[in-house]
Amino acid sequence: MAVSGIGKYDPNNIFAKILRGEIPCKKVIENDWALAFHDIAPKAPVHVLVIPKGPYVSFADFSQRASDKEIAGFFKTAGDVARMFDLDAPGYRMIGNVGPDSGQEVPHFHVHILGGRPLGPMLVE
Ligand code: AMP
């Protein structure tokens, strides 16, 4: 079920549990600002999720409350992930679902890095 992109952070969401090491993930990279791991249900040959270390519900929340350092560190890491998979030249899609209309399922801010094949139209009408 889709979740709200704003409101109180739920420390028991699945990505919070991954950050605490309570459930496993297929880690791609981790630093002070972000953790990147493979999506459990990949929609493309490369489908990596990048999440900030801090407790933010969505981009709506992150873009308001996170510090400049957190924001810069997070987005630099997302770019590094794409480069790790040689996606800069062929291109890729970065998606951030925010709230019910987007279908956001996990209430911890994340971007999807999708690539490895032509991805088709941005939205299915
Ligand atoms: P969203 O709809 O933007 O909130 O995307 C949530 C994503 O998290 C989906 O693509 C799921 O496949 C993915 N996901 C859910 N649980 C896990 C997990 N334990 N490990 C990796 N990816 C997950």
Boltz pocket constraint, residues with backbone or C-beta under 6 A from the ligand:
constraints:
  - pocket:
      binder: B
      contacts: [[A, 14], [A, 24], [A, 25], [A, 38], [A, 39], [A, 40], [A, 41], [A, 42], [A, 49], [A, 96], [A, 97], [A, 102], [A, 103], [A, 104], [A, 105], [A, 106], [A, 107], [A, 110]]
      max_distance: 6.0
